Amino acid sequence: MGAKQEAVVREMLGAWGEGAYEPDVDRIVACFAPEAVWTLYMPDGPSIRGREAIRQEIERQLQYVGGFMCKILHIASSEDTVIAEREDSFIRNGKPLTQYIAGVFEVDEDNLITAYRDYFDLKDFVEHTGANIDAVSGLEGAAESYRPVPEASEGGAITASLQSPATSEQRFVQDFCDAWGDGSDASRPDVERIVAMMAPDAEWRLWMPGGPVVRGREALRAEILRQMRYASNNKCNTLRAVSTPRVVLQERSDWAVMRGGACPHQMVAVYELNEDGRISRWREYINMADLDRKRGVAAVDAHLA
């Protein structure tokens, strides 16, 4: 839908290198608007504001990271938003690594990136890099404190504007999200409606990249019922959605009560649709370190409960 908008994102990601050459810092920086904001990881990672600061941050990272290779798995866009699901490979402190990321890019009328934020599982990153989970980037506490996406509050209320579906695919997925509840104490997921909107052999990966995979309608039904034992007041707030005829990508700021505690959480969700228009693959890019802190239990333990 937004070929020009996708082009600047592809240019920026490609300028990081194809594994065989070093990032072209000038090319990368030229893709950003003068006052662009780059949030290193969501929801509460450091934010870098302005071209010169972005240049300095890239040069800082290049002191210990190299060999970049970015593989775009899915990309879709509107006139002002691009969401790209990707597989990044790089070498960090001499160790080859692969990371699965969903990046959200806001693009202005001059076709420059005004905001860029990455969604990924911080716990997975720390496990594979050995980084300090409280200082992953080295800038925590030093960079700008800025939340580009507001958190939902009680009942799923949110200060940001929600996006109305722009395509039939987006409407279908939004209806699917609405079936999980409206955030009130009385609402509960409409399990049969949810399951019916998924293909018979659908797969749901609870979080990327290492979350459990649930396959098939019976297993999906059982997983939803299991989660309902400790989670309630669900509300999906879609801030941005883009799509192709077979893929829908959403940036969301959701609300739930888990184990009696408030658990606002932000994510990028990816839905692949089959030829019948049902959901065949569903996965979420979410910072599990943030979610674990809020619900007071580790993801693996929550899944086994």
C-alpha positions in Angstrom: 0.0 0.0 0.0 2.9 2.4 0.8 5.6 1.4 -1.6 7.5 4.7 -1.1 7.3 4.3 2.7 8.5 0.7 2.5 11.4 1.8 0.3 12.9 4.1 2.9 12.7 1.3 5.5 14.3 -1.2 3.2 17.0 1.3 2.4 17.7 2.0 6.1 17.8 -1.7 7.0 19.9 -2.6 4.0 22.4 0.0 4.8 23.3 -1.9 8.0 25.1 -4.3 5.7 24.7 -7.7 4.1 27.1 -9.5 6.3 30.0 -8.9 4.0 30.5 -5.2 4.5 30.3 -2.7 7.3 27.2 -0.5 7.9 27.0 2.7 5.8 26.3 5.1 8.7 25.7 8.1 6.3 23.1 6.1 4.4 21.3 5.0 7.6 21.2 8.4 9.1 20.0 10.0 5.8 16.8 7.9 6.1 15.8 9.6 9.3 14.0 13.0 9.7 16.1 15.6 11.6 14.2 15.1 14.9 13.5 11.4 14.5 13.3 9.2 17.6 14.8 5.7 17.7 13.6 3.6 20.7 16.1 0.7 21.0 13.6 -1.7 22.5 10.0 -1.6 23.7 8.3 -0.7 25.9 10.9 1.1 28.1 14.2 1.0 26.2 16.4 4.1 25.8 15.2 6.6 23.1 17.7 8.4 20.9 16.5 11.7 19.4 17.8 13.5 16.4 20.1 12.6 13.5 23.4 13.4 15.2 22.5 11.4 18.3 21.4 8.5 16.1 24.7 8.6 14.3 26.6 8.6 17.6 24.5 5.6 18.8 25.2 3.6 15.7 28.9 4.3 16.0 28.8 3.3 19.6 27.2 0.0 18.8 29.7 -0.7 16.0 32.5 -0.9 18.6 31.2 -4.3 19.7 28.7 -5.4 17.0 29.3 -6.2 13.3 28.5 -8.6 10.5 24.9 -7.4 10.2 22.5 -9.3 7.9 18.8 -8.3 7.9 16.2 -10.6 6.4 12.7 -9.2 6.1 10.1 -11.9 6.7 7.0 -9.8 6.2 6.5 -6.1 5.6 3.4 -4.0 5.1 2.6 -0.3 5.2 0.1 2.5 5.0 0.7 6.2 4.1 2.5 6.9 7.4 3.4 3.5 9.0 5.6 0.5 8.1 5.8 -2.6 10.2 8.5 -5.1 9.3 9.0 -8.6 10.8 12.6 -9.6 10.3 15.4 -12.0 11.2 18.6 -10.2 12.1 22.0 -11.9 12.2 25.0 -10.2 13.6 28.2 -10.8 15.6 28.3 -9.3 19.1 31.6 -9.4 21.0 32.8 -12.2 18.7 29.7 -14.3 19.0 27.3 -15.0 16.1 23.7 -14.3 17.0 20.2 -14.4 15.4 17.4 -12.2 16.7 13.7 -12.1 15.6 12.4 -8.6 15.7 9.3 -6.6 14.7 10.1 -3.0 13.9 7.5 -0.2 13.7 8.4 2.8 11.6 6.5 6.1 11.3 7.2 7.9 8.0 6.5 11.6 7.2 5.3 13.3 4.0 9.0 13.7 2.9 9.4 9.9 3.1 11.7 10.1 6.1 11.5 8.0 9.2 10.3 10.1 12.2 10.0 7.3 14.7 11.5 3.8 14.9 11.0 1.2 17.6 11.8 -2.5 17.9 9.8 -5.2 19.6 11.6 -8.3 20.7 12.0 -10.6 23.7 14.5 -9.0 26.0 14.9 -12.2 28.0 15.8 -14.2 24.9 18.3 -11.5 23.9 20.0 -11.6 27.4 20.1 -15.4 27.5 22.0 -15.5 24.2 24.3 -12.5 24.6 25.0 -12.6 28.3 24.1 -8.9 28.6 22.8 -7.4 31.9 19.0 -7.4 31.6 18.9 -4.1 33.5 21.4 -2.4 31.2 21.1 -4.2 27.8 22.0 -1.2 25.7 24.4 0.5 28.2 22.3 3.6 27.9 19.6 2.8 30.5 19.3 5.8 32.9 21.4 8.0 30.6 19.2 8.4 27.4 15.9 10.2 27.1 13.1 8.7 29.2 10.3 8.5 26.6 7.4 6.1 26.1 6.4 6.3 22.4 3.4 4.1 23.1 1.2 4.8 26.1 0.2 2.0 28.4 -3.4 1.0 28.8 -5.0 1.6 32.2 -7.8 0.0 34.1 -10.5 -1.4 31.9 -8.3 -1.1 28.9 -8.6 2.7 28.7 -5.8 4.4 26.7 -4.9 8.0 25.9 -3.8 7.2 22.3 -6.1 7.1 19.3 -7.0 3.7 18.1 -6.8 2.8 14.4 -9.9 1.7 12.6 -9.4 -1.2 10.2 -8.6 0.0 6.6 -8.9 -3.4 4.8 -11.1 -6.5 5.1 -8.1 -8.4 6.4 -7.6 -5.9 9.2 -11.3 -5.9 10.0 -11.3 -9.7 10.4 -8.3 -9.6 12.7 -9.8 -6.8 14.7 -13.0 -8.8 15.2 -10.8 -11.6 16.4 -9.1 -9.3 18.9 -12.4 -7.9 20.1 -13.6 -11.5 20.8 -11.1 -11.6 23.7 -13.0 -9.0 25.7 -13.7 -5.4 26.3 -11.6 -4.9 29.5 -14.6 -5.0 31.9 -14.9 -7.3 34.9 -17.9 -9.0 33.2 -16.3 -9.7 29.8 -14.6 -13.0 29.1 -13.1 -14.4 25.9 -15.6 -15.8 23.4 -13.7 -19.0 23.0 -15.8 -20.6 20.3 -15.8 -17.5 18.2 -12.0 -17.2 18.6 -11.4 -20.8 17.6 -13.8 -20.6 14.7 -11.8 -17.7 13.2 -8.6 -19.9 13.1 -7.8 -22.6 10.5 -8.2 -26.2 11.6 -4.4 -26.6 11.6 -3.6 -23.1 12.9 -0.5 -22.4 14.9 -0.2 -19.9 17.8 3.3 -19.1 19.1 2.6 -17.4 22.4 5.7 -15.2 22.1 8.6 -14.9 19.7 11.0 -16.6 19.4 11.0 -19.1 22.2 7.4 -19.3 23.3 5.4 -22.5 23.2 3.6 -23.3 19.9 -0.1 -24.4 20.1 -1.3 -26.3 17.1 -4.9 -27.2 16.0 -8.3 -26.0 17.2 -8.6 -28.4 20.1 -5.2 -27.4 21.5 -6.0 -23.7 20.9 -9.3 -24.0 22.8 -7.5 -25.8 25.7 -4.8 -23.1 25.8 -7.4 -20.2 25.9 -9.3 -22.0 28.7 -6.1 -22.5 30.6 -5.2 -18.8 30.4 -8.7 -17.9 31.6 -7.9 -19.5 34.9 -5.4 -16.7 35.8 -6.1 -13.8 33.3 -9.2 -11.6 32.9 -10.3 -8.2 31.8 -8.7 -8.6 28.4 -8.7 -5.7 26.0 -6.8 -5.4 22.7 -6.0 -1.8 21.7 -4.8 -1.5 18.1 -2.7 1.6 17.6 -1.5 0.8 14.1 -2.3 -1.9 11.6 -1.0 -2.6 8.2 -1.6 -5.6 5.9 -1.2 -7.4 2.6 -3.9 -9.8 1.3 -2.4 -12.6 3.4 -0.7 -11.0 6.4 -1.8 -8.5 9.0 0.6 -6.8 11.4 -0.6 -4.8 14.4 1.1 -2.6 17.0 -1.0 -2.9 20.1 -1.1 -1.6 23.7 -3.2 -4.2 25.5 -4.7 -4.6 29.0 -5.3 -7.6 31.2 -5.4 -8.6 34.8 -3.1 -11.5 35.6 -3.1 -13.3 38.9 -4.9 -10.3 40.4 -2.4 -7.7 39.2 -2.6 -5.1 36.4 -0.6 -6.2 33.3 -0.6 -3.6 30.6 1.6 -4.9 27.8 2.7 -3.7 24.3 3.5 -5.8 21.3 3.5 -6.3 17.6 1.2 -9.2 16.6 1.6 -11.0 13.2 -1.3 -12.9 11.7 -1.0 -15.0 8.5 -4.2 -15.8 6.7 -5.0 -18.9 4.6 -6.8 -18.9 1.3 -10.2 -19.1 3.2 -9.3 -15.9 5.1 -8.9 -17.6 8.4 -5.8 -17.3 10.7 -3.3 -20.0 10.0 -0.3 -18.6 11.9 -0.3 -16.1 14.8 2.7 -14.9 16.8 3.5 -12.0 19.1 6.6 -9.9 19.6 6.6 -8.9 23.2 9.2 -8.0 25.9 8.7 -10.9 28.3 11.0 -9.4 30.9 8.5 -6.5 31.1 5.5 -8.8 31.3 7.1 -11.1 33.9 7.8 -8.2 36.2 4.2 -7.1 36.0 2.6 -10.4 36.6 5.1 -11.6 39.1 5.8 -14.9 37.6 8.2 -16.1 34.8 6.7 -16.9 31.4 7.6 -20.6 31.5 6.1 -21.0 35.0 2.9 -19.2 33.8 2.6 -21.5 30.9 2.9 -24.6 33.0 0.4 -23.4 35.6 
